[in-house]
Amino acid sequence: MFHIVSIMKHLYLIEQDQRDQVHPDGNGDQADRVAQRIAEPDAPDRGKAGIMRLFHRLGHVIEKYPGEPQFLISLMQDVQSLYNYISPDHLNLICDHVGVPRTRAYSVATFYKSFSLEPRGEHEIKVCLGTACHLKGSPRIVESLERELHVCRGRTTGDLRFTLDTVNCVGACALAPVVVVDEEYQPRTTFRKLNKVLKGLAEE
């Protein structure tokens, strides 16, 4: 069973760590800002109450699984789905619950592309760089997106709205060049067409 004691332990450590960073001499109370490191990517500053709500949500996910190593991947998948990434604090709580070393969980997270240890954008853009798409100009589309979004491939924009990735093939060579935006295929696309899609998403 996932106990509130574990949550409070991590809450205390995070609060102490943040307080030491802001006030090395020990003065001042910055407890209202300790949510920054573990809050969802788009969450505002929440304070202690916000942290507890965050852990409460995570606790409900963790409690679904017995504290056994074979549930590591399933639990990580649920946390990834809930927060769109797995933070170091999430990973620590998961490992404490299922009883596996951090190194094992980290290896799983870096082996499977479906996991992310960094915050992902609200919208994901995947540009196909397979042979057919490459010949039809997908590298130029990537370069245009990098300039437009001010982000390199494999990274997320500063406002956490978009994550730009490239993939080897999406299995739609007849529709090249193809870009996948939030799992929706954009066939025979150009940067101009794609830019209209992105502006529409940004206005939502």
N, C-alpha and C positions, 0 to 999 in steps of 0.2 A: 504494500500500500504506500502511496506517495504522501508523505506526512507534511503538515504545515511547518514542522521543525526544519526540514530541508529548505523550504522556501525562505524562512526567516534567516537561516544561516547565510544564504546567498544575498538576501536583501541587506543584511548587516555588513557583509564584506564589500559589497558594491558601494554602499553608502560611505563606509570608512575610506575606501580607495578614492572616491570622488572628493570627499572632504579634504583628504591629504593633498590632492592635486591642487585644489583651489586655495586652501589655507594650510601651507606647510607648517606654520607655527601652531596649528591646532585651534586658531581662533575662528569664530564664525560658524554659522550653521547653514550648510548648503544642501540639506536633506531634500529640499524641494527640487533639486536639479539632478538627482542621481538617476532619474529614469532615462536620461539621454542614451546611455550605453546599451540598454536592453529593450527600449521601446520599439514598437513597429516603425518601419522606415518613415512613414508619413505622419507619425504621431506628434502632437505638440508636447511641450514640457508638462509633466503630470504631477510630479512630487510623489510622496510616499503612498498616497491613496491610489495614484495611477499605477505605481509599481505593483501594488497588491492586486489590482484588477488584472494587470498583465499576467502575473503569476497565477492568478485564479483561473484564467483561461487556459494557461499552459498546464496547470495542475489537472484540469478536467481531461485534457488530452492524455497526459501521462497515466492517470488513474485507469484508463481503459486497458492498460497492458500489465500483465504480471511482471514483477521485477526479475526477469530472466534474460540472459544475453541473446537468445534467439529472436527477441522482439525488437532488437536494436534498429534494424532497417525500417520496419513498419512504423515505429515511433518517430524516427527521423522523417519519414515521408509525411506523417501527419503534421509535424511541427513545420516542415517546409511549406506545406499547403496552407497552414494557418497564418504564417508570417511572411511567406514568400522568400525566406532565407533562414539559415540557422546561425544564430549568433554564438560567440564563445560561451556566453552564460547559458543559453539554451542547451548547448552541447554538454556543458558540465552537469546540468540537471538531468539530462537524459542518461548520461553515463552513471551518475549516482544511482539512478533508479534501476537500470538493468544490470548494473554491476560489471561494466567493462572498462578497460583503460581508455583514457582520452585518445591515446595514439590509435587505437583500433577504430574509434568513431571517426576520427579525423581521416584515416585511410579510406573509410567507406565514403565519407563526404566528398573527398577529392577524386575517388575512382569513378563514381557515378555522376554523369553530367546533369542529371535531374536535380542534384543538390547544389545549393549555393551557400557559401560561407560569408558572402557579402550581400548587402541589401540589393534587391532587384527592383527594376523600375515597374511602375504601374502598368506600362505597356511594353511588350517585348517584340523586338524587330529582329528577324533572322533572315539574313541574305544568303541565298544559295550560291556557292562558289564551285558547284559541280562543273564538269566539262562543258555541257551545253550552255549553262548559264554564264560561265566564264567567257565563252566565245561570243555570247550575245551582250556582253558589257557589264556583268554584275560587279566586277572590281571597281568600275567607275561609279556605280551606284553607291557602293560602300564608301568611297572617298567623298562623294557628295553628302552622304548622310553624316559622316564624321565632321565635315565643315559646318553643316546646318545645325547639328545638335551639340557641337563643341565637345565631342567625346570620341575616344578611340574605340575600335571594335573590342568587344569583350568587357566593356565598362558601362556604367550607368550614369546618366546625366545628374548634375548637381542637385536638381530639383526632384530627383527620383521619379520622374515621369516616364523616361524611356531607358531601356537597356538595349544596346546594339550588339548583336552577335552575328557570326558567320557560321554556316554549316556546309558540310561537304556535299550533301545531296538531299533533296526533299522528295525525290521520286516523281517529279513532274517535268521531265526534260522536254516534253512536247510543248510546254507552256513557258519555256525560258524567254527572258530571265524571270525568275520567281523570287518574290520576297514574301515571307510569312509574318504577318502582323497579328499578334494575339491569336495565333492558331488559324487565322484566316488567310488563305492563299491570295496573293496579288499577282495574277498571271500577266506575262508579257509586259511587265511594268517598266516604267521609266522613272527617273528621279522626279520629274514634274508631276506625274500621276501619284507617286508615293507621297510627295510633299503635301498634296491636297488631303490625303488620308490622315497624315500625321497632324496637320493643322486642325482637322475635324476632331481628332482625339484630344488635342490640347485644349480645345474650347469646351469640352464636356464638363 
